[in-house]
Amino acid sequence: MLHFTLRQLQVFEKVATCLNHSRAARELYLSQPAVSMQIKQLEEHVGLPLFEQMGKKIFLTEAGRELYPYSRHIAQQLEEIEAVFNRLKGLEQGKLKLSVVNTANYFTPQLLAEFCQLHPSIQISLHVANRDAVLKQLDENNTDLAIMGQPPEEHDLLAERFKDNLLVVIAAPNHPLAQQENVKFSRLAEEPFLLREPGSGTRSAMERLFAKHRIHPNVRMEMETNEAIKQAVQAGMGLGMLSLDSLELELETGRLVVLHVEHFPLLRHWFVAHRQQKRLSSAAEAFKQFLLSRPMP
Protein backbone atom coordinates (compact mmCIF):
# COMPACT_ATOMS: atom_id res chain seq x y z
CA MET A 1 0.00 0.00 0.00
CA LEU A 2 1.25 3.48 -0.85
CA HIS A 3 1.62 5.86 2.10
CA PHE A 4 2.43 9.20 0.49
CA THR A 5 0.74 12.40 1.65
CA LEU A 6 -1.48 14.84 -0.23
CA ARG A 7 1.23 17.48 0.24
CA GLN A 8 3.80 15.27 -1.48
CA LEU A 9 1.36 14.71 -4.35
CA GLN A 10 0.69 18.46 -4.63
CA VAL A 11 4.41 19.19 -4.79
CA PHE A 12 4.91 16.49 -7.41
CA GLU A 13 2.06 17.88 -9.53
CA LYS A 14 3.56 21.38 -9.47
CA VAL A 15 7.08 20.19 -10.31
CA ALA A 16 5.73 17.94 -13.07
CA THR A 17 3.81 20.89 -14.53
CA CYS A 18 6.71 23.35 -14.34
CA LEU A 19 9.55 20.85 -14.91
CA ASN A 20 11.58 23.26 -12.81
CA HIS A 21 12.19 22.92 -9.06
CA SER A 22 12.85 26.64 -8.50
CA ARG A 23 9.68 27.79 -10.26
CA ALA A 24 7.60 25.14 -8.50
CA ALA A 25 9.03 26.25 -5.16
CA ARG A 26 8.08 29.87 -5.85
CA GLU A 27 4.52 28.95 -6.82
CA LEU A 28 4.14 26.76 -3.73
CA TYR A 29 5.77 29.34 -1.42
CA LEU A 30 8.34 26.74 -0.35
CA SER A 31 12.12 26.63 -0.39
CA GLN A 32 13.76 24.60 -3.14
CA PRO A 33 15.27 22.13 -0.61
CA ALA A 34 11.78 21.57 0.84
CA VAL A 35 10.44 20.76 -2.63
CA SER A 36 13.32 18.38 -3.32
CA MET A 37 12.74 16.65 0.03
CA GLN A 38 9.02 16.12 -0.70
CA ILE A 39 9.83 14.62 -4.12
CA LYS A 40 12.49 12.36 -2.61
CA GLN A 41 10.07 11.07 0.05
CA LEU A 42 7.38 10.47 -2.57
CA GLU A 43 9.81 8.49 -4.74
CA GLU A 44 10.72 6.39 -1.70
CA HIS A 45 7.03 5.60 -1.10
CA VAL A 46 6.44 4.77 -4.77
CA GLY A 47 9.67 2.80 -5.07
CA LEU A 48 10.52 4.30 -8.47
CA PRO A 49 12.19 7.49 -9.68
CA LEU A 50 9.66 10.06 -10.90
CA PHE A 51 12.08 12.50 -12.52
CA GLU A 52 15.36 12.23 -14.38
CA GLN A 53 17.84 15.01 -15.02
CA MET A 54 19.65 15.61 -18.31
CA GLY A 55 22.02 18.52 -18.13
CA LYS A 56 20.17 21.38 -16.46
CA LYS A 57 16.71 20.10 -17.43
CA ILE A 58 14.47 17.60 -15.67
CA PHE A 59 12.02 15.22 -17.32
CA LEU A 60 9.32 12.86 -16.11
CA THR A 61 10.23 9.19 -16.03
CA GLU A 62 7.72 6.58 -17.18
CA ALA A 63 6.49 6.29 -13.59
CA GLY A 64 6.21 10.07 -13.35
CA ARG A 65 4.17 10.23 -16.54
CA GLU A 66 1.81 7.59 -15.15
CA LEU A 67 1.39 9.46 -11.85
CA TYR A 68 0.96 12.95 -13.33
CA PRO A 69 -2.69 12.74 -14.58
CA TYR A 70 -3.79 11.31 -11.23
CA SER A 71 -1.99 14.06 -9.32
CA ARG A 72 -3.47 16.71 -11.63
CA HIS A 73 -6.98 15.39 -11.12
CA ILE A 74 -6.55 15.32 -7.32
CA ALA A 75 -5.16 18.89 -7.33
CA GLN A 76 -8.18 20.12 -9.28
CA GLN A 77 -10.55 18.33 -6.91
CA LEU A 78 -8.87 19.98 -3.91
CA GLU A 79 -9.22 23.39 -5.57
CA GLU A 80 -12.92 22.75 -6.16
CA ILE A 81 -13.40 21.69 -2.53
CA GLU A 82 -11.79 24.93 -1.37
CA ALA A 83 -14.00 26.95 -3.73
CA VAL A 84 -17.15 25.19 -2.51
CA PHE A 85 -16.43 25.91 1.15
CA ASN A 86 -15.48 29.52 0.44
CA ARG A 87 -18.82 29.95 -1.34
CA LEU A 88 -20.73 28.31 1.54
CA LYS A 89 -19.02 30.71 3.95
CA GLY A 90 -20.07 33.63 1.78
CA LEU A 91 -16.48 34.74 1.40
CA GLU A 92 -15.16 36.79 -1.47
CA GLN A 93 -11.64 35.63 -1.02
CA GLY A 94 -9.45 32.80 -2.23
CA LYS A 95 -7.65 32.61 -5.54
CA LEU A 96 -8.43 33.53 -9.13
CA LYS A 97 -6.51 31.89 -11.97
CA LEU A 98 -6.87 34.04 -15.08
CA SER A 99 -5.47 33.35 -18.55
CA VAL A 100 -5.46 36.04 -21.24
CA VAL A 101 -4.32 36.16 -24.85
CA ASN A 102 -1.33 38.39 -25.53
CA THR A 103 -3.25 41.35 -26.93
CA ALA A 104 -5.74 41.40 -24.04
CA ASN A 105 -2.84 41.98 -21.67
CA TYR A 106 -2.72 45.62 -22.83
CA PHE A 107 -5.93 46.37 -20.90
CA THR A 108 -6.20 43.48 -18.41
CA PRO A 109 -3.81 44.96 -15.78
CA GLN A 110 -6.00 48.07 -15.48
CA LEU A 111 -9.10 45.90 -15.05
CA LEU A 112 -7.34 43.83 -12.39
CA ALA A 113 -6.23 46.98 -10.57
CA GLU A 114 -9.84 48.17 -10.37
CA PHE A 115 -11.04 44.72 -9.33
CA CYS A 116 -8.42 44.44 -6.57
CA GLN A 117 -9.56 47.76 -5.11
CA LEU A 118 -13.04 46.26 -4.75
CA HIS A 119 -11.82 42.86 -3.56
CA PRO A 120 -8.39 43.29 -1.93
CA SER A 121 -8.42 39.83 -0.28
CA ILE A 122 -8.49 37.89 -3.56
CA GLN A 123 -5.17 36.47 -4.78
CA ILE A 124 -4.78 36.52 -8.56
CA SER A 125 -2.56 34.40 -10.82
CA LEU A 126 -2.28 35.84 -14.35
CA HIS A 127 -1.04 33.81 -17.31
CA VAL A 128 -0.45 35.45 -20.70
CA ALA A 129 -0.12 33.33 -23.86
CA ASN A 130 -1.35 33.06 -27.44
CA ARG A 131 -4.85 31.88 -28.26
CA ASP A 132 -4.01 28.20 -28.75
CA ALA A 133 -2.20 28.03 -25.40
CA VAL A 134 -5.11 29.72 -23.58
CA LEU A 135 -7.58 27.28 -25.17
CA LYS A 136 -5.39 24.40 -24.03
CA GLN A 137 -5.41 25.73 -20.46
CA LEU A 138 -9.20 25.89 -20.56
CA ASP A 139 -9.46 22.39 -22.02
CA GLU A 140 -7.18 20.98 -19.32
CA ASN A 141 -9.01 22.89 -16.57
CA ASN A 142 -5.80 24.68 -15.59
CA THR A 143 -7.44 28.10 -15.33
CA ASP A 144 -10.69 29.51 -13.93
CA LEU A 145 -11.40 32.17 -16.54
CA ALA A 146 -9.93 33.33 -19.83
CA ILE A 147 -10.07 36.63 -21.70
CA MET A 148 -9.86 36.11 -25.44
CA GLY A 149 -11.53 36.71 -28.78
CA GLN A 150 -14.42 34.55 -29.97
CA PRO A 151 -13.66 30.95 -28.85
CA PRO A 152 -14.16 28.19 -31.42
CA GLU A 153 -17.53 26.47 -31.25
CA GLU A 154 -16.05 22.98 -30.94
CA HIS A 155 -14.72 23.79 -27.47
CA ASP A 156 -17.05 23.13 -24.52
CA LEU A 157 -16.97 26.74 -23.32
CA LEU A 158 -19.34 29.40 -22.05
CA ALA A 159 -18.16 32.72 -23.49
CA GLU A 160 -19.75 36.12 -22.82
CA ARG A 161 -18.89 39.36 -24.60
CA PHE A 162 -17.78 42.30 -22.45
CA LYS A 163 -15.69 44.65 -24.63
CA ASP A 164 -15.33 45.72 -28.27
CA ASN A 165 -12.10 44.84 -30.06
CA LEU A 166 -11.30 46.88 -33.18
CA LEU A 167 -8.65 45.52 -35.55
CA VAL A 168 -6.88 48.10 -37.71
CA VAL A 169 -4.17 48.19 -40.37
CA ILE A 170 -1.08 50.10 -39.26
CA ALA A 171 1.87 51.64 -41.10
CA ALA A 172 4.86 53.88 -40.54
CA PRO A 173 3.93 57.60 -40.78
CA ASN A 174 5.98 57.99 -43.98
CA HIS A 175 4.31 55.09 -45.78
CA PRO A 176 2.67 56.14 -49.11
CA LEU A 177 -0.73 54.83 -48.02
CA ALA A 178 -0.63 56.92 -44.83
CA GLN A 179 -1.69 60.00 -46.81
CA GLN A 180 -4.67 58.38 -48.55
CA GLU A 181 -8.21 58.78 -47.24
CA ASN A 182 -9.86 55.76 -48.89
CA VAL A 183 -7.63 52.74 -49.50
CA LYS A 184 -9.24 49.89 -51.42
CA PHE A 185 -9.01 46.54 -49.67
CA SER A 186 -7.56 44.93 -52.80
CA ARG A 187 -4.62 47.37 -52.54
CA LEU A 188 -3.38 45.47 -49.48
CA ALA A 189 -2.43 42.52 -51.68
CA GLU A 190 0.45 44.63 -53.02
CA GLU A 191 1.93 45.34 -49.58
CA PRO A 192 4.15 43.09 -47.43
CA PHE A 193 2.59 42.21 -44.07
CA LEU A 194 4.13 41.48 -40.69
CA LEU A 195 1.86 38.99 -38.93
CA ARG A 196 1.48 37.20 -35.62
CA GLU A 197 2.25 33.50 -35.50
CA PRO A 198 -0.33 30.82 -36.45
CA GLY A 199 -2.54 30.24 -33.43
CA SER A 200 -2.94 33.95 -32.72
CA GLY A 201 -6.52 35.28 -32.72
CA THR A 202 -5.48 38.37 -34.69
CA ARG A 203 -3.79 36.22 -37.33
CA SER A 204 -6.89 34.01 -37.64
CA ALA A 205 -9.18 37.03 -38.04
CA MET A 206 -6.98 38.47 -40.77
CA GLU A 207 -6.82 35.19 -42.66
CA ARG A 208 -10.61 34.86 -42.57
CA LEU A 209 -11.08 38.41 -43.87
CA PHE A 210 -8.58 38.00 -46.71
CA ALA A 211 -10.08 34.62 -47.65
CA LYS A 212 -13.55 36.17 -47.72
CA HIS A 213 -12.37 38.67 -50.33
CA ARG A 214 -10.26 36.08 -52.17
CA ILE A 215 -7.02 37.91 -51.57
CA HIS A 216 -3.76 36.28 -50.51
CA PRO A 217 -1.73 38.42 -48.09
CA ASN A 218 1.94 38.91 -48.86
CA VAL A 219 3.45 37.67 -45.59
CA ARG A 220 6.96 39.05 -45.18
CA MET A 221 7.55 37.88 -41.63
CA GLU A 222 5.84 36.11 -38.72
CA MET A 223 6.42 37.36 -35.17
CA GLU A 224 5.33 36.09 -31.77
CA THR A 225 4.58 39.43 -30.10
CA ASN A 226 2.66 42.59 -30.91
CA GLU A 227 5.64 44.65 -29.78
CA ALA A 228 7.90 43.05 -32.39
CA ILE A 229 5.34 43.77 -35.11
CA LYS A 230 5.03 47.41 -34.05
CA GLN A 231 8.81 47.88 -34.08
CA ALA A 232 9.10 46.30 -37.53
CA VAL A 233 6.26 48.41 -38.94
CA GLN A 234 7.88 51.55 -37.52
CA ALA A 235 11.10 50.54 -39.29
CA GLY A 236 9.24 50.47 -42.62
CA MET A 237 9.37 46.70 -43.15
CA GLY A 238 5.69 46.46 -44.06
CA LEU A 239 2.14 46.80 -42.78
CA GLY A 240 0.60 45.16 -39.74
CA MET A 241 -2.87 44.38 -38.46
CA LEU A 242 -3.34 44.70 -34.70
CA SER A 243 -5.97 45.47 -32.11
CA LEU A 244 -6.50 49.15 -31.44
CA ASP A 245 -6.19 48.26 -27.74
CA SER A 246 -2.48 47.56 -28.28
CA LEU A 247 -1.64 50.84 -30.07
CA GLU A 248 -2.49 53.67 -27.69
CA LEU A 249 1.09 54.82 -26.98
CA GLU A 250 2.36 54.55 -30.57
CA LEU A 251 -0.60 56.49 -31.99
CA GLU A 252 -0.31 59.23 -29.36
CA THR A 253 3.39 59.73 -30.09
CA GLY A 254 2.96 59.53 -33.87
CA ARG A 255 5.24 56.54 -34.32
CA LEU A 256 2.50 54.63 -36.13
CA VAL A 257 -0.62 55.55 -38.07
CA VAL A 258 -3.87 53.75 -38.75
CA LEU A 259 -4.64 53.40 -42.45
CA HIS A 260 -8.11 54.23 -43.76
CA VAL A 261 -8.74 50.91 -45.47
CA GLU A 262 -12.04 49.62 -46.85
CA HIS A 263 -13.76 47.17 -44.43
CA PHE A 264 -11.71 48.50 -41.49
CA PRO A 265 -11.75 48.82 -38.58
CA LEU A 266 -12.78 45.19 -38.26
CA LEU A 267 -15.16 44.88 -35.32
CA ARG A 268 -14.56 41.92 -33.05
CA HIS A 269 -15.17 41.47 -29.33
CA TRP A 270 -13.42 40.41 -26.18
CA PHE A 271 -15.00 37.53 -24.27
CA VAL A 272 -14.67 36.16 -20.76
CA ALA A 273 -14.83 32.37 -21.04
CA HIS A 274 -14.78 29.26 -18.88
CA ARG A 275 -15.65 25.60 -19.27
CA GLN A 276 -19.37 24.87 -19.44
CA GLN A 277 -19.36 22.62 -16.37
CA LYS A 278 -16.82 24.66 -14.41
CA ARG A 279 -17.91 25.37 -10.85
CA LEU A 280 -16.60 28.90 -10.42
CA SER A 281 -15.15 29.95 -7.09
CA SER A 282 -16.53 33.07 -5.44
CA ALA A 283 -13.41 34.91 -6.62
CA ALA A 284 -13.85 33.83 -10.25
CA GLU A 285 -17.58 34.58 -10.19
CA ALA A 286 -16.91 38.03 -8.73
CA PHE A 287 -14.40 38.86 -11.48
CA LYS A 288 -16.70 37.58 -14.22
CA GLN A 289 -19.57 39.73 -12.97
CA PHE A 290 -17.19 42.69 -12.62
CA LEU A 291 -16.38 42.41 -16.35
CA LEU A 292 -19.97 41.85 -17.49
CA SER A 293 -21.38 44.71 -15.44
CA ARG A 294 -19.12 47.32 -17.04
CA PRO A 295 -20.52 49.46 -19.89
CA MET A 296 -19.22 47.98 -23.15
CA PRO A 297 -16.76 50.45 -24.74
C-alpha atoms as one frame of an Amber mdcrd trajectory, in Angstrom:
protein
   0.000   0.000   0.000   1.245   3.481  -0.847   1.618   5.861   2.104   2.426
   9.205   0.488   0.736  12.404   1.645  -1.477  14.838  -0.230   1.227  17.481
   0.235   3.796  15.273  -1.479   1.364  14.713  -4.351   0.690  18.462  -4.632
   4.413  19.187  -4.788   4.913  16.485  -7.407   2.059  17.881  -9.532   3.560
  21.379  -9.471   7.084  20.191 -10.309   5.727  17.943 -13.072   3.809  20.893
 -14.533   6.710  23.350 -14.342   9.548  20.853 -14.907  11.582  23.260 -12.812
  12.194  22.923  -9.064  12.849  26.639  -8.498   9.682  27.787 -10.262   7.600
  25.143  -8.499   9.028  26.249  -5.155   8.081  29.871  -5.851   4.517  28.946
  -6.816   4.138  26.759  -3.725   5.770  29.343  -1.419   8.337  26.740  -0.350
  12.116  26.627  -0.393  13.765  24.600  -3.140  15.274  22.126  -0.608  11.782
  21.573   0.835  10.437  20.763  -2.628  13.316  18.384  -3.322  12.738  16.649
   0.025   9.025  16.121  -0.696   9.831  14.618  -4.116  12.495  12.361  -2.613
  10.067  11.073   0.048   7.378  10.467  -2.572   9.813   8.494  -4.736  10.718
   6.393  -1.696   7.027   5.595  -1.101   6.437   4.773  -4.771   9.668   2.802
  -5.066  10.516   4.296  -8.465  12.189   7.490  -9.682   9.660  10.058 -10.901
  12.083  12.502 -12.525  15.365  12.232 -14.382  17.840  15.013 -15.022  19.648
  15.607 -18.306  22.017  18.523 -18.129  20.171  21.376 -16.456  16.708  20.099
 -17.427  14.467  17.598 -15.666  12.023  15.216 -17.321   9.324  12.857 -16.107
  10.228   9.187 -16.033   7.724   6.576 -17.175   6.493   6.286 -13.586   6.213
  10.071 -13.354   4.172  10.231 -16.543   1.812   7.592 -15.146   1.391   9.456
 -11.854   0.957  12.951 -13.332  -2.691  12.743 -14.576  -3.788  11.313 -11.232
  -1.992  14.064  -9.323  -3.469  16.707 -11.631  -6.982  15.386 -11.118  -6.553
  15.319  -7.325  -5.161  18.887  -7.329  -8.175  20.120  -9.280 -10.546  18.329
  -6.913  -8.871  19.979  -3.909  -9.218  23.391  -5.565 -12.923  22.752  -6.156
 -13.397  21.694  -2.528 -11.787  24.927  -1.373 -14.002  26.946  -3.735 -17.153
  25.192  -2.508 -16.430  25.914   1.152 -15.484  29.518   0.435 -18.816  29.953
  -1.342 -20.725  28.313   1.540 -19.023  30.706   3.949 -20.073  33.634   1.779
 -16.482  34.743   1.397 -15.159  36.793  -1.473 -11.637  35.630  -1.021  -9.451
  32.804  -2.227  -7.649  32.609  -5.538  -8.427  33.526  -9.130  -6.512  31.891
 -11.970  -6.867  34.040 -15.079  -5.471  33.353 -18.551  -5.464  36.041 -21.239
  -4.322  36.161 -24.847  -1.326  38.395 -25.526  -3.252  41.345 -26.933  -5.739
  41.398 -24.042  -2.835  41.980 -21.675  -2.718  45.620 -22.832  -5.927  46.372
 -20.900  -6.204  43.484 -18.411  -3.813  44.962 -15.779  -6.004  48.070 -15.480
  -9.099  45.897 -15.046  -7.342  43.832 -12.395  -6.233  46.977 -10.568  -9.843
  48.174 -10.372 -11.042  44.724  -9.330  -8.417  44.442  -6.574  -9.557  47.762
  -5.112 -13.040  46.258  -4.752 -11.816  42.856  -3.564  -8.390  43.290  -1.930
  -8.425  39.835  -0.282  -8.486  37.886  -3.564  -5.167  36.467  -4.783  -4.776
  36.524  -8.557  -2.562  34.402 -10.818  -2.276  35.839 -14.346  -1.039  33.807
 -17.310  -0.448  35.446 -20.701  -0.125  33.335 -23.863  -1.354  33.059 -27.441
  -4.855  31.881 -28.262  -4.006  28.200 -28.746  -2.198  28.030 -25.402  -5.107
  29.721 -23.583  -7.582  27.283 -25.169  -5.395  24.395 -24.033  -5.411  25.729
 -20.463  -9.204  25.889 -20.563  -9.464  22.386 -22.021  -7.183  20.985 -19.322
  -9.006  22.895 -16.567  -5.798  24.682 -15.586  -7.441  28.097 -15.326 -10.686
  29.511 -13.934 -11.403  32.171 -16.541  -9.926  33.326 -19.828 -10.069  36.625
 -21.696  -9.865  36.107 -25.438 -11.532  36.705 -28.775 -14.421  34.552 -29.969
 -13.664  30.952 -28.846 -14.164  28.188 -31.425 -17.527  26.468 -31.253 -16.045
  22.985 -30.939 -14.716  23.785 -27.465 -17.049  23.134 -24.519 -16.972  26.737
 -23.321 -19.345  29.396 -22.050 -18.161  32.721 -23.492 -19.754  36.124 -22.817
 -18.890  39.357 -24.602 -17.780  42.297 -22.448 -15.693  44.648 -24.628 -15.331
  45.718 -28.266 -12.100  44.840 -30.060 -11.299  46.885 -33.176  -8.649  45.520
 -35.550  -6.876  48.099 -37.713  -4.169  48.194 -40.372  -1.076  50.101 -39.259
   1.867  51.644 -41.096   4.858  53.878 -40.536   3.934  57.599 -40.777   5.977
  57.993 -43.982   4.313  55.085 -45.782   2.669  56.143 -49.110  -0.734  54.829
 -48.016  -0.631  56.921 -44.828  -1.694  60.003 -46.807  -4.668  58.376 -48.547
  -8.207  58.781 -47.245  -9.857  55.758 -48.894  -7.631  52.736 -49.503  -9.243
  49.889 -51.422  -9.008  46.535 -49.674  -7.559  44.933 -52.803  -4.623  47.373
 -52.543  -3.385  45.465 -49.482  -2.433  42.517 -51.676   0.450  44.630 -53.022
   1.925  45.339 -49.582   4.148  43.094 -47.425   2.595  42.211 -44.073   4.128
  41.478 -40.687   1.864  38.992 -38.933   1.482  37.200 -35.617   2.253  33.498
 -35.504  -0.326  30.822 -36.452  -2.538  30.243 -33.427  -2.941  33.950 -32.722
  -6.521  35.277 -32.717  -5.483  38.370 -34.688  -3.792  36.217 -37.331  -6.890
  34.013 -37.643  -9.183  37.035 -38.042  -6.980  38.474 -40.766  -6.816  35.193
 -42.662 -10.613  34.863 -42.570 -11.077  38.413 -43.871  -8.580  38.000 -46.707
 -10.078  34.625 -47.651 -13.554  36.165 -47.719 -12.369  38.675 -50.332 -10.256
  36.080 -52.172  -7.015  37.909 -51.566  -3.760  36.278 -50.506  -1.731  38.422
 -48.092   1.939  38.913 -48.856   3.455  37.668 -45.587   6.962  39.051 -45.181
   7.550  37.880 -41.628   5.839  36.110 -38.716   6.422  37.363 -35.173   5.327
  36.090 -31.772   4.578  39.430 -30.103   2.659  42.595 -30.909   5.642  44.655
 -29.779   7.896  43.046 -32.388   5.344  43.773 -35.110   5.029  47.406 -34.051
   8.805  47.876 -34.076   9.103  46.301 -37.530   6.262  48.410 -38.941   7.885
  51.550 -37.519  11.103  50.543 -39.287   9.242  50.470 -42.615   9.370  46.701
 -43.154   5.686  46.462 -44.064   2.139  46.796 -42.779   0.598  45.157 -39.737
  -2.870  44.380 -38.455  -3.344  44.699 -34.702  -5.969  45.465 -32.109  -6.504
  49.152 -31.442  -6.193  48.260 -27.741  -2.479  47.560 -28.279  -1.638  50.837
 -30.065  -2.487  53.674 -27.692   1.086  54.819 -26.975   2.359  54.553 -30.574
  -0.602  56.488 -31.988  -0.306  59.225 -29.357   3.393  59.725 -30.092   2.958
  59.532 -33.873   5.243  56.540 -34.319   2.504  54.626 -36.125  -0.616  55.550
 -38.067  -3.875  53.753 -38.747  -4.638  53.402 -42.447  -8.111  54.232 -43.763
  -8.741  50.911 -45.473 -12.035  49.625 -46.851 -13.762  47.166 -44.428 -11.715
  48.496 -41.495 -11.754  48.824 -38.579 -12.778  45.187 -38.262 -15.157  44.879
 -35.323 -14.560  41.917 -33.048 -15.168  41.473 -29.332 -13.419  40.408 -26.181
 -14.998  37.531 -24.268 -14.671  36.158 -20.765 -14.829  32.365 -21.037 -14.783
  29.256 -18.877 -15.647  25.601 -19.270 -19.371  24.866 -19.440 -19.361  22.622
 -16.372 -16.821  24.664 -14.413 -17.907  25.372 -10.846 -16.599  28.896 -10.421
 -15.152  29.947  -7.094 -16.533  33.073  -5.439 -13.407  34.911  -6.624 -13.846
  33.831 -10.247 -17.583  34.581 -10.191 -16.911  38.034  -8.729 -14.399  38.863
 -11.478 -16.695  37.577 -14.216 -19.569  39.731 -12.966 -17.193  42.689 -12.624
 -16.384  42.407 -16.353 -19.967  41.854 -17.494 -21.384  44.713 -15.438 -19.116
  47.325 -17.042 -20.521  49.456 -19.886 -19.222  47.985 -23.149 -16.763  50.451
 -24.745
